[in-house]
Amino acid sequence: MNGRYADVAVNAPVGPRRLFSYAIPDGIAVQPGQAVRVPFGPRTVQGIVFDLPDLPAVSDVRTVEAVIGSGPLLTPAQLQLARWVAEYYRASYFDAAALWAHPGFRQRARPVLTPAPQAESPDLPPDLTDKEAVVLRLVRERGRAGMSDVEESVGKRAATAVVRALLERELVERHWEWERPSAGPRVEQFVRLLISPEQARDAVPGLRARRATRRAALLEALASAPGPLAVTSMRRDVAVTAADLTTLAAEGLIALETRRVVRDPLAGRSFVTQSAPPLTPAQERAYREVEQALEAANATPPRDGHAPTAFLLHGVTGSGKTEVYLRALEKAVALGRKGIVLVPEIALTPQTVQRFAERFPGRVAVLHSALSPGEQYDEWWRIRDGAFDVVIGSRGAIFAPQPDVGLIVVDEEHEWTYKQHDATPHYHARDVAVEMARRTGAVLVLGSATPDVASYYRARRGEYRLLEMPERVIVDESAGQPAVRLESHLPQAEVVDLRDELRAGNRGMFSRALMEGVRAALAANEQVILFLNRRGASTFVQCRDCGFVLRCRRCDIALTYHSQGERMVCHQCNERRPVPQFCPQCKSRRIRYLGAGTQKVAEEAATAFPGARLLRWDRDVTAGRRTHEVILRRFLAHEADILVGTQMIAKGLHMPLVTLVGVVCADIGLYTSDYRAGERAFQVLSQVAGRAGRGPRGGRVVFQTYSPQNYAIQAAARQHYMQFYEQEIESRRALGYPPYSRLALLRYAHTNNEFARDEAARLAGDYRRERDARGIVLDVLGPAPGFPQRLRGRYRWHVVLRGADPATLLDAVAVPPGWDVDVDPAVLL
């Protein structure tokens, strides 16, 4: 060893914020940000180098085995930001750094068993257990066996003990093999002419005379093509075979070559270049502020600890925020910088991509989870090579390797979908964007018609620069030259008390006002949105005799009835069961379907409005590739009159022919136990109401509710953000919730409910004792059961830390293994 060392984050369950020291052998060049393979315990794992210290943290160090790739995976700026993500969100350094890695980067070495060479006797030892004998016989017969093979033979529970026993007796050996990457470069075989096109055409008659029609067709195709052709397309188009290719190559007519093929998610889509429209006065004021910030940021290098240049663009729905984004990006590009634009839903990506691609043709990249792994892989590398001016995508696009970022846009910044719930780190893309702007000197624009209460609070305190756009931009394209006008009045809203409808004898799903509005819109050849933030046909199925409700066997929630396919579905774990013909408890056949979802709304609308063309847009119908784009394109082309959907239709979509929005039930989600319930209800209702009246015909919204006096519904009906904000911020102040405090949610889950509860009580007690001993001003809330309490077969218990800085207590008391820590949680359920 030559005294060179590396502090490496390893791809192993080691807990948060731990680095391990390794020696760097001679002949290997290692830099910070480099991906490496290192020994860890009995196996080899991936690692990412964070530091190159002069001395290791421990005296006895192992050696880096190999480097991965030809250079650093992360830039110094990305490595610094990865360190911040890991420390802020209490995650492992490797998990944080891997957010910037290309798709397919993460790999694990899997154990493989082979026969031990010293075990020469073909007979099995007589003292083996039955399961040990099964596994040893399997390994000897196959020559090698993976753990999945062993588990299939003797069961998952017994596999580990059986393998350990065979290893101890030296009857088998264990090796480690790297699993195949989930994504990588795509290569295809191409065929090209070695002769001129004229010579190829001259050779065709002779081939036909010899009845070599496939070879003749191939030469004809190559003679007419501008360059080499893919072998796969030739097999499809002219049925050419491998023998045909071999023969023509042997005759010196063609050559076969392998080329890398780029999988472009925008391939086949054409965009008509658009010029920038004139700005309204409000757009002009907002853009000039951002423009000056971009110029100042470009002239001044970023400094550590410097406050980010961040704007909160508060514009009503339809006020033209996207045009401000586009102008800002044009300015950033003119200054030699690039941009990242985040949208909260994949459903919004096609329309956003179109707007940007029309202004930046060929210079727009797209990144989101609906792309194939191969498309993500190719986009990632092209982005890293600097091929695009702007990257557009959902929350993960904030980690795109876009070089020299000068502008970051977070559209609909209030949306909870920017928070990573499922995997660690539990980052929030908006907050990562704030930190990225701070460290890189990029300008950040947060846009929303209904800003997050905490964001608006920060803007009023001066942490963000507040830009207001209070008027809606209406474009009338009915008469040749598009005409633009400003509207200070948003769509007319009507709040319908469903209790009055019941008293009047109307027991249908649609109120009289909504029925009349839909008929009038259809008669005028206009479009309608019917919104219900719940999927399925019925919320639950109940026995009329004993009251039994069919529940998921793994989650503590009722199964939802879906009429398509006649099945019951758990919307948490996706368990599917047939619809019961009789009650499982009392055997009664009096089964009742209660509640409603979008599927039921569509069925009722088809009955109530015969002849109307319907489309549904929810998670149940968007599982296929590009279905979001197909549904949106069909609706914009007026191939449907009524669009029924969940919250994915509420966000940022521009549908000029929609003149009526009907909110079937505005109460959904209003009374959950989460402190943000009112804010979320207001935001989604305001956003869906904003889909109406974006064209010259104006618009109307009907809110159906059993709670007409609720402050969130009243403010949403008036599209009055300040009315909602003033009441909500006062409630937050009185209760001590963000932005007047910060939260950390600790979750524990176990198959035994009592054990999970006791573990949660033990940790809550430890925190309270440490808090009191140190005099820390912090609330320890809980333990409390999660909602739903049982999820995928595990009972969930929560502990919440609330105060100015929960990290002080998290640092003082180590979080035990098995706990999940969510800093700044989006929900507390």
N, C-alpha and C positions, 0 to 999 in steps of 0.2 A: 504494500500500500504506500501511496506517496503523500499522505497527509491531506488529500482533498476530500471534502465531505459534502453531503447534500442532505437537507431536511426535506423529507418527502411525505406528502399526503397519500395514504394508501387506500385502495378500493377494498375496504374490509370494514366490518361493523366494530369500529374502535371508539365510538362516542364522538362528541363534538370537539372540534378545535384541538386535535392532536397531530403532531408531526413526528416522524421517526428518522433517526440519523442513520445514514449509510455512507460507506466509503466509496469513492469513485475510482475504479481501477484505471491503470494506465491504458492509453489508447482509446478512451471514451471521452468525448467532449460533451459536457452537460452544462446547460444554462437554466436560469430560473424560467419556469413555464414549460420546461421540457417534460414530455411523457416518458416514463421509464417502466421497466419491469424489475421488480425487486422481490427477494425472498421474504416471506412473512409467515412465521410459524412453519408448518410442514409444506406449505405450497408457495407458488409464485403468484404475485398479484400485480395489477397495474398501479402506477403511482404518478404523481405530478410533483415536480421539484418546485418548492417555494423559496428556499434560501440555499446559499452556499457558504456556510459558516467556516471559520478557521478551525474550530474545534467541535467535535460531536457532543451531543447532549449526554451521552453515556460512553463509558470506556470501551465496552465490548460491542463493536458494530459489525454488521454484515455488509456485503458488497453489492452494489448495483449490478444486475445481470446484463441489462441491455437497454438501449434507448429505443423509443418508438418514434418513427418519423425522422425526417431530415433536419428538423429544427424545432424551436419552441412551439408548443401547441397554443399557449397563451402569451399575449404581449405583456410587457410590464404593467401597463395600465389595467388590463384585464385581470392580471394576477392580484393587483392591489384591490380591485373591486371585489374579486372572489374572496379575498381575506375578509373584507368588510361584510359580505353576505354571510359568510360562515359565522363570524363573531356576532353580528346583529341578530341573526335568526337562529343562533345556537345549533348550527349544523356542522357536519364534518367538513374539513377543508377540501377533501376530494369531491364530495357531492356538490359543493359550491363551485369549485373550479370546473367540474365536468359540465356545468351549464353552458359553458362557452365552447365545449368540444363539439366536433362534427358528429352527426348521426352515425351510429354504428361504432363509435369509439369505445364505449364501455364493453368490456369483455371480462369473463371470468375463466379461470383454469378449472376444468372439471376432472375429478379423480377417475382414473382408469385402472382396472386390475388386470394383471397378467400372471401366468403361472410362474412360480419361483423356479429358477433354473436348477437349484440344488435339490428340489423335490423330484428326484428321478423316477421313483417308483410309480408305475401307472395305477397302482391300487390306492384306494382312498384309505386314510388312517381309520382304524376301527373305532376310535373313541370320539369321532365327530358327532355332533348333534345332527338331526335330520336336516335342519336348515343349513348348517355349515356344509354338509355333504352336497346339498342342492347347489349352493353357490360355487363350491370348488369344482364340481362337475361342469357347471356352466362355463367357468373361466377356462378350464382345460379344453373343453370342446370347441369353444369359439376362439381361443387364443387371447382374447381381450374382452372385457365387459365393463360398461359404465355403471355408475350407481343407479341410474334409471333401470337398467337391466336387472340389477340385484333387487331393487325394490319391487319390481314386477314379479320376481320369482318368490320372494319370501315375505313381502309386505314392507311398507315404509317404516313401521315401528321397529321391526327386528333387523333391518338392513345394517344399521350402523354397528350394532353389537356383533353381528355375524362377521362383518368385514374386519372389525378390530381383532376378533379371536383368530381369524385366519392370518392376519398380518403378524400377530404376536408369535404364532407357531411357524412363521416363515414359509407358509404354504403358497402364498401369493405375494406379489409385489404391487405397490401403488405408484403410479406415474400421474403426471398432471399434463393435460392437453387443453389448449386454448379453444374455447368454443368459436364457432364461425361468426364473424361480424354480422350484425343485422342489416347493415347497408355497406355498400362499397361501390367502386367505379364499375360502370357497365361497358363491356367491350363486345363488339359484334364483328363478324367476318364480312368483308366486302370483296367484291370482284371488280377488277378493272381491266380494260383492254391493253394488250401489249402491242397491238397493231393499230393502224389509223382507222377511223370510222368507215372510210371508203373501202379499205381492205376487208373490214368485217362484213360490210354489205355484199361485197363480191363473193365472200365465202359462204353466204347463206344458201344460194341455190344448190351448191354441191352437197351441203349438209342435208338439205331436204331430199335430194336425190338418193342419199344413203339412208333416208327415213330417220335421220337424227333431228326430228322436228323440235325437240326441247332445246337442243344446243343451238339450232338456227334461231329460235325465238329469243334465246339469251343474247346472242350476238346482235340481233336486231335491236333489242332493248338497250344494250350497251352503246351501240352506234348512235342511237338517238338521245342518249342521256348526256347531261353536261359533265358528268363525272362518274366515279365508281358507284355501284349499286349494292345495297345490302343483300346478303345471301338469303336472309329470311324473306325479304320481299320477293326475290326471284323464285323462291320455292312456292310462295303463295300465288304469284302472278303467272308464271310460265311452267310451274311444276317441275323445275329443274332438280336433279338429284345429285348426290355427292359423286356418283360415278361420272355424270356429265361434266361436273366441274373438274374432276381429276383428269379426264380425257382431254378437255380443252386446254388445261394448264400444261399437260404433257406435250401437246402439239404446239406450245408456244404462243397461243392466241390470247390467253388471259393470265392474270396473276391473282392469287388470293392474298389478302392482307387483313390484319386485325387492327381495328381502330376503336378508340374510346368514343362512346356515344353519350351526349348530354341529354338527360331527361328534363325537359323544360315544362313546368306546370302551365305555362301560358302558350305552349305550342298550339297552333291551329286557331288562336284567337287573333283577330285583327282589330286595331284601334285607329280611329280616324283622328288625326292630329287636330287639336282645338286651340284656338287663340284665347288669351285671357280676356274675360269680359270686364267692362268698367266696374270699378269698386263703388259701393255705396259709401256715404260719409262715415258710417260706423266701421265698415270694413277698412276704409282708408286709414282711420285713426289707429285701429288695432294693428294693421300691417306696419305702419310707420314706426310704432313702438318696437315691434319685433325686429324690423329692419335695422334700427339704430343699435339694438342689442347685439345683433349678429355682427355688425361692423365693429362694435367695440370689443366683442369677444375675439374677433379675428385679429385685432391689433394687440391684444393683451394675452400673454400666455397664462394658463390656469395656475393658481397658487393654492397650496395646501391650506385647508381650513377656510377657504374663501366661500362665501355664500353663493349658491348657484343662481344663475340668471333664469328665473322661472316666471312664467306668466300663467294666470288663470283666465282663460277666455270664456267668459260667461255670456253666452248668446242664446236667445230663445230658439226653439226648434224652427229650422228653416231660415235662420238669420244669415247663413252663408259662411259658417266657420271654415268649411272645407276650402273655400277660395282663399281665405287668409293663410291656411296651411300651405296651399299650393304656391302662393306668392312668396311666402317665407322660404320654402324649399328652393324656388328659383334664385332667390337672393343667396342662400347658402351655397348653391352650386356655382353661382357666379363668383363667389369668394374662394372657390376651390375646395369646398367642404361637401359632405354627404349627409343623408338624413335617415332616420328610422321613424316610421309611423305605426303606432299600435292602435288596433281596434279591438273591442271587447269580445266580439263573437266572430266565428268563422263565417257566419251568414252575411256579415257586413263586408267581408273581404272582396268579393267579386265587384261590387259597386264602387268601393274605394279604389281598387286596382284600376278599374276602367277610368275613373276621374283622373288619376295620376298618370296612367299610361297614355292618355290622350294629350297630356302636356309634356310628358317625358318618354316619348316612344322608344322602346327598346332598352330603357334604362331603369326599369322597375323590376325588383325581385319580390317574391312572395314566399313567406315561411309560416306554416301552421301545421297542426297535427293531422289535418285531413289529406295532406299530400302523402304520397307513398314514401317509404323510407329512402328509396333511390332518388326520388325527386328532391327530398330534403337534403340528401347528401350532395347532389350536384349543385343545388342552389347555394349551399353553405360554402363550397369551395369557390364558386364563381363570385360570391359576395366577398370572400376573403381576398380574392385577386383584384378587387376594386372594380368589377364590371358594371356596377349599378350605382345610380345616384341616390336611390331610395329603396329601403326594405320595408315592406308592408306585411304585417302579420298580427297574430294574437299575442298573448303575454310573453311566450317564449322568444319572440322576435327581438326582445330587448337585449338578448344575448347573442344576436347575430354578429359575426366578425366583421362588421362594416368598418372599414378604415376611415380615420379622420372624420369622425362624426361631428358635425357642426350644429345640427338641429334634431331634436327629439320631440315628437308629437304624441301625446296620449289622448286620443279622442274618446269621448264619453268616460272621462277619468273617474267618475263616481262608481263605475260598475264593479261589482264584487268578483266578477270573473277574472279580473287582473290579479287576484290572490290565488296562489298555488295551494290547494287544499290537500291533494292526495299524497304527494311525495314530498320528501324533504330535499332542500330547504323550503319552508313555507314562506317563500318570498312574496312580496307585492310588487308587481312590475312597475307601478307608478312610483313607489318609493325607491326602487332600484334606479329608475330613470332620474330621480332627483339627485341621488348620490353620484350617478354617472355624469350628470351635468356639472356637479360640483367638482369632480376630479378631472374632467376632460376640458372644461370650458365651453361645452356645448350649451346652446340656448334651448330651454325646455318650454313647451307650450302645452298646458293642460286645458282641454276643451270640454265643455258640457253645458247643456241647458239646465241641468239640475245638479250642480256641483255637490260633491261630498261635503257634508257639513263641516268636517275638519279642514278640508281644503279652503272652503270659503272663509272660515274663521282665520286661517293663516293669511289669506289674502287681505282681509280687513286689518290684520295686525302688521301688514307690510312685509311678511316673509315671501309672498308672491306678489307680482304686480297684477292688479285687477284690471281687466279689459272688459267693458260691457258692450253688448250688441243687442239692444232691446227690441229691434224691429225685424219682422220677417220679410225676406226677399221673395217676391212672387214674379216668376217669369212666364209671360204669356207668349206662347209660340203659335197661336192660332192664326195670326195674320203675318205671313211672310217673315218679316224681320222681327226677331224676338224683342219684346218690350219688357222692361223691368220696372216694378213699382214696389214701394215699401208699405207694409201693413203693420200698424201699431197694435191692431186687435187680432188676437189669436182665434182659433175656431170657437164658435159658440158652444157652450157646454150646458148640458141639462143633467141634473142629479135626480134619478128616479128612486123613490122609496119603494122597495119591493114589498114591504108590509102593506102599503096602500094597494098594490096590485093584487095581493091575496084577498084583501077586504073587498075589492071590486070583482072578485070571482075569477081573476086571471091566474091560473095555476101553471101556465106555460113557462118556458124558459125565457121568452122574450117579452119585455114590457110592451104596452100599447105604443108608447113613444118610439121605441126602437123598431117595432114592426112597421109603423108608418114611415119612419125615416128610411128604412131599407127599401121599402116599396117605392118611395119617391126617388131615391138614388138610382135604383134599377130602371125606373121609367125614363130617367134622364140619361141613361147609358153611362152612368158613373160607377165607381167601384166602392166597395164596402170592406172594412176590416171588422171581424168579430174576434174579440180578444178574451181568452180565459187562461189564466196561468196555471193550468193543470191538464195533464195528458189523460188519455183513456176515455172510456165511455161512461163508467160509473166509478165513484170514489171507493166504494166498498160494497160487498154483498152481505146481506144479513138475513137470518132466519126470522120470519114473522112470529113464529110460535115461541121460541126460547130465547131469541135475541142473539144467538151465536153469530160472530163475525169471523169470516175466513181470514186468517192471518198468515204471514210468511213464517216458515218454520225456522228461519235463521235470523230474522229481524223482527223487532217489536212494532210492526206496523201492519195495517190491513192491506191485503192484496187489492190491486185495482183491476176492474173488469175492462177488457178490451174486446169489443164486439168483432173486430176483424180477427179471424182465427179462433174466436170463441175461447179465450184463455184468460186466466188470472195472472197478473204480473206484479212482482215486487219491484218498485221503482228505486230501491236501494241496491239490492244484490242481483236483480234480474231473474230471480226464481220464477218459473212458469209452471202453472198447474191448470188442468182442465176445469171448466166451470162445473161446480157440483150440481148434480141433479136432485139431491136431497141433502138435508142438513146433516153434517157429520156427527152432530151431537145428539139430536133428538129424532133424526130420520124423517123429519117433516119435509114435504115438497114445496112448502110455501116460502120460496126463496125470493127476496126482494132486492132490487138494485137501487142503491141510494147514491146521491151526489152526481156530479157530472164532470166530464173533461172535454177536451177539444174534439175528440171523436164523437161524443154525444152531441156537441154543439153543431158539428157538421151534419149529422143525421137529422137533427131538428130543423136546421136551416134548409136542408134539401126538401123537407116536407112543407115547411112554412112558405118557402119561396120557390115553387115549382118552375122549372125553366131556367133558373139562375145557375150559372156555371160556378162550381165551387173548387177551391184548392185548400188543402190543409198543410200547415207548416209547423211541425213540432219534431221532437227527437224521434218519434216512432216512424216518421216517414223520411228522415234525412240520414239514414244509415248508409246509403249508397254513396258512391264517389260523385262529387260535384252536384249532389241533389239540391243543395242550397242555391246554387247558381241557376239550375234548371227551373226551380220553382219561382225564383225571383224574375227570371227572364220571361217566363210564361205570364206571370201576373202583370209585368210592365207592358207586355205586348197585348194586354187586354184579352187573353185567352180564358180568363176567369173573371167573374163579377164579384165574388165574395171570397175573401181570404180569411180562413180560420186558423188561429195560431196562439202560441204561448209567447213568453217574453222575448224570444228571438226575433219576433216581428216588430218589437217596440223600439228598436235601437237604431237610430241614425239612417234608416232607409228613406229614400226619396221616391214617392209614388204619387205623381201629379194628379192622377185621376181619382184618387181616394178622397171622397167628400164626406164620408161618414165613418166614424169609428164607434163601435158598440162594445163597451166593457160589460161582459155578461155578468160578472160578479166582482165588484171592486173590493170585497172584504177579504179575499184570499191572502193569507200571509199577514194580515193587519194585526192580529192579536196573538202572535207567537210571543214566547217569553224573551226573545232577543231584544236588546235595547235599541237596535237599529230597525226594528220592524216598521215603525212609522215612516222613517226615512226611505226605506226600500219601497214601501207601498206608494209613497208620494212620487218617487222617481220613476217607477215603472208605469204608473198611471199617467204621469205628465208626458213621459216619452211616447207611450202609445197614442195618447191624445194628439201629440205633435205630428203623427202620420197624416192627420186629416187637414185638408185645406192648403196643401202646399202648391196647388195650381191656381189658376185664375178664377176657378168656380167657387172658391171658398170652402168652408168645411164646418162640420158639426160633430159633437161628441156626446154620447149618451152613457152616463155612468149608472149602472144598476147596483144598488147596495141596500143592505139592511141597517147600515150605520151612516145615514146621510149627514149627521152632524159631526162626524169625525174630522179632526183638524186636517189630517193628511188628505182626505178625500175632498174637503172643501177647498183647500189650497190647490190641489191638482185640477179641480174643475175650473178654477179661476186662472190656472197657469201662473200662479203668483208665488214665485220662489221665496221672496222676502217674507211674505206672510207665514210660510211654513218655517223658514229658517229662524225667525225671531222666536217662535214658540218652541221649536226643537232645541235651539241652543240654550234657552233658559232651563229647559228640562234637564239637559246634559249637565249644566252647571250645578243645578240643585242636587243631582244624583252622583256627581263626581265621575261621569263617564267621559271618554274622549270627545272633544280635544282637551278637556281639563285634566285628563290623566292618561296614562298608557296602561295597556293590558297585556298579560301573558296568560295563555290558556294551556294548562297541562292536562293531557288526556292519558287515561290508563284503561286498557281493555283486557278482559280475561274471560275464559269460558265459564268460570265460577263467579257468580254475582257477589257472593259474600266476600270472597277473597279480593275481588277488585275494589269493593267498597272499603274493606279494611286497609288495603294498600293506600287508597286515596286519603283515608282518615289519618293514616300514619304520616304521610308526607305533609298534609295540611298542618298537623300538629308540629312537625319539625320546623316548618316555615314560621308558624306563630311564635314558637319559643325563640328562634333565632331573631326574629323581628323585634320581640320585646327585649331581648338581651342587648341588642345593638341600638335600640331606640329608633329604629327605622319607621318612618311614617308611610305605611303601606297596608292596604286591606288584603286579607287572605280570605277568599270567598269559597265556601264548600267544605267538604266534598259534596257534590251534587251529581245525580245521574244525568247522562247525556240524553239527547232527544234525536232519534229514538234511543231508548236505553240499550237495547240489544241490536247489534248491527253485524250481519254476516256471522252469526253464531257467537259473538263476543259481547259481554256486558261492558258498558262504558261508564266511567266515572271521571268527573272533572274537578280540578282545583284552579281557581282564577286568582292571579295577583293583580292588584289594581293600585296604581300610585304614580308618582312622578317618574320613577325609574325602576321597573321590576327587575332589571338586571342586577341591582345591588343584592337582592335576595337570592336570585338565581346563581350568582357567583358565590354566595356565602354557603349555600346548601346544595351539594351536588345532586343533580337529578338522577335517581336510580335507573338502572337499565330497564327497558320495557316501556318507559314513559315517552310520550310525544309532546314536544314543546312547540307551541305556536305563538310567536311574538306578533303583537298587533293583529289578533284574529279578526277575520271579517264577520264571523258569527260566533255566538257563545252557546249554541245548542249542542 
